[in-house]
Amino acid sequence: MSEPTGPSLNKGASTSPSIASSSTASSSTASSSDTATAGGAASIVLATDIVAGYVPEVNILNGCSLHLDRQELVGIIGPNGAGKSTFLKALFGLIPVRSGTMTLEGRDITGMKANQLVSLGLGYVPQNNNVFPRLTVEENLEMGAYKQKGSAFKERFEAVCDLFPMLGERRKQRAGSLSGGERQMVAMGRALMPDPQVLLLDEPSAGLSPLYQDEVFIRCRRINAAGVSIIMVEQNARRCLQICDRAYVLDQGTNAYTGGGQELLNDPKVIELYLGTLARAQ
């Protein structure tokens, strides 16, 4: 892949799509009640006081809350083991929610299964094993649009290939033969095939070269600019904060900080605890 020539990764750069941030207040320590009440009529996703885990009586999330407004790109960062990926899995119905509530466009989706959530407009891209390696690129996208036939599939395929031209160019190539960055594009494209309103991304840049990391972040912004609201868990915290409207910092299964992406990126406490001295120098 040639070096990306898309828009700057900085959310506020003049060359980027114009998507106004909904957060203008300075970053602050977050309580779950503060986060829950922050979501207003514009919120498309609202999660309040979520407690969840993988095995009985062991909670990974201990009262996490989040809201996502329309056409927002919201990041979730934090140290390893903080519960970031678990939060996404809870939102997508992959693990049981023991208490708390989740809504999508005002509809209670707490406890719903993943297949039901896809039908309601929620898409999800897992971190690992996110393509069918023996299938071609086109067949992978067909798996994401199994309910669409004929012209409906063709229209969605063309729309997704407009965001990811590589998918059209490699449509007959087996996904397992692609590079890690290219497979990530396939996974994101497949999640977009049902035309979701909300896309959940679990560490989309993990394990990729710096070149492909840049490409992934550029594509995330283009997807967002096309009207899809995004919640992104990301291990590359600095890059995530550069492109997101708002972000949540999780620590030990709870909300530690929340604020605008640029505000958290420059917050001395967040830098000290979560971004490190390298971020301060940059």
N, C-alpha and C positions, 0 to 999 in steps of 0.2 A: 504494500500500500504506500502511495506517495504521501509526503508529509501533509497533514491537514491544512487547508487554507480557509477554514470556516471562521466564524466570528470569534473574537477574543473570549477567553474563559472568564474574564472579569464580568460579573453580572452587571456592573454599572457602566461598562464600556459603551461608547457611543455607537460602535458598529454592531452591537448586539440587538436582538429583537426587543422592542419596548414592552416590558412587562413590569408594571409598577409593584414594588414591594408593599405588602400590607402591614409591615411592622416598622414604625418610626420611633418607638420608644427605645431607650437604651437597654442593653442586655441586663438581665437580672437573675438572681437565684429564683428558680421556678418551684412553685408548689403545684400539686395536681389540681387543686381547686382553681387556682389562678389560670392555669392552662385550659381547663375545661370551660370556664366562663368566657375565655377570650374569643371563642368561636361564635360568630354571629350568624345572621341570616344567610351570609354568603358562603358559609362553610359547607363543603360537600362531604367531608369526612369529619366525624367527631368521635374521639375515643376518650372515655372518662374513667379514671381510677381503675385501670386494667390490672388485674392480678391473674397470672397464668404461669404454667410450668409444664414440664414434660412428664414427670412422674408424680404420683400421689404425695401430697403433703410437702412437696419441695417447690417453692415458688421462685421463678426467675424474675418475673415482673412483680413489683410490689406497689402498685398504685400509679402506673404510668398514664399520662394523659397527653392528648395531641389533637390539634385541629388543622384541617387543610382547607383553604379557601379555593374557589374556582380559579383555574389557570395559575395556581401557585406551584412553585418548586420548593419543597420543604426537605431539609436534610436532617438526618439523625446521626450523630457522632458520639464518641465516647470510647473508653478503654476496652480492651478485650474482656469479654465476660460481663459486660454491662447490661446485656439484654437487648441489644439493638436488633439483631436478626430475629430473636424471639418475638419482639414487638410486631415485626412485619408478619411473621407466621400467625400470630394471634389475630391480626387484622384480616388475614386471608383465610381464616378458618382451618388452619393446619394443626393447631394445638388447642386444647380446651381452655376457655376463659372461665376462671373460677368465680370472679366477681368483677363488677364494672359493666359499662355499656358501650356499645359501638353503633353509630348510625351512619348511613350513606344516603345523602340527600334527605335527611330527616326520618328515614326508615330504619327501624331497629334491625341490625344485622347480627347482633350478638348470638353466637352459637351456630350461625349458618355455615354450611359446608362450602368448600372452594368452588365446586361446580355451580352452585346457586349464585355465588358472588360474581362469577364470570358473566352469568346471564344478566346480572344487574349493572354491569359496567365496570367491574374491578379486574385489573390485570396484574399479573405477578411474574417476576423474573427471578428465579432462585440463583444463589451464588454458584453452586456446583451442579454438574450433570444436567445442564439446562438445554441440551439439544438431543435429538435422536440421531446418533452418529451414523447409522447405516442408511438413513433416509437422505434424499437429496435436499438441497436448500428449499426448493419449491414444495416438496412433500412435508418438510417441517412446518412451513407456513400453512399448508393445508390442514395440518393437525390443529393449528390455532384457529381455524375457521371451518371446523367440521360441520357446522350447521349451515354454512353458506354454500350455495350451489350456483353453477353457471356464471352469469354476468355479475352477480353479487360478489363471488370470489374474485373474479377478474378485476373488478373495481378496487377491492381492498388490496389485492396484490400490487396493483399499480400504485396505489397511494402509499403503501409501505415501501415499495422500491424507490419512490420519489424521495423518501427520507433516508433510505439505505440503498444507493445505486448498486453497491456490490452484490446485493441479493439478486437483482435481476441479471447481472452479468454472470453469476455463478449458480443460477437456478437449477442446473442439471448436475451440479457437483455434490458429492456426498459430504454431509456436514462434518463427519469425522475426519476428513482430510484437510479441513480448514485450520488456520492458526487460531490461537486462543482469542485474539481480538475479533477475528471474523466470526467465530462461533458465538461470541457475545452479541454481535450484530444480529445473527440469526435468531437468538433467543429473544432479543428485544423486539425484533420484527414479528415473531410468532405471537408474542403477547399483545401486539398492536392489531393483529388481524381481526379480532372481534369488535374493533373500534371502541375501546374502553374510554370511560370518562376519567378514570384514575389508574395510574400505573405505579405499582410497588416494585422498587428495584433494590435487590439485596447485594451490596458491595459490587457494583458493575465493573469496577476497575481492578478488582483483586487478581493478582497473578499476571497482569498484562504489562507489556513493555511501556516505557514512558510515552512513546509515540501513540500506541493504541489507547493508553489512558486518556490522552488529550482528545483522541477521536471519540471515545465514549462520552466524555463530558460535553463535547460539542454537539453530539447527536441528542443527548439528554435535553439540552437547551432548545434544540430545534423541535423536538417532540413537544416540549412544553409550550413553545411559541405557536405550535399548531393547534393548541387548545386543550391538551391533555394535562391534567393536574398530576403532579408527581410527588411521591414520598420516597426518598432515597436514603438507604443506609449506606455509609461509605467509610472505609478504613483510611482513605486519604482525606483526612479532615480538612486540611488547608484548601485543597482543590474544591471540596464540597462546599465549604463556606464561601468560596469565591463566586460560585454560580447560583446559589440558592437565595430565595427571597427571605426565608426564615429558617432557623435551625433549632433543634433540641439537643442538648447534651445529656445523655443518660449515664448514670453511675450507680452500680449495684442495684439495678432494676428500678430506679426511680428517676424522675426529672431533676437534674441538677441545675441547669441553666437553660434559658431560652431567649431568643432575640433575633434581630436581623442578621443575615449572614455576614455582612461586612462589619457589623458591630461586634459580633462574637469573634471574628477574625482578629480584631484589634483590641479585644478585652484583655487586660493584663492578667487577670485571674484565670481566664480560659486558656491563655497562652501558657501560663505557668503549669497548670494542672493537666492539660489535655493536648496541647499542640507542641510544647517543648521549645527549647531555646532556638532551634533552627527556624521555626515560624517567626520568632521575634526578629531574627536577623533578616528575614525575607520581607 
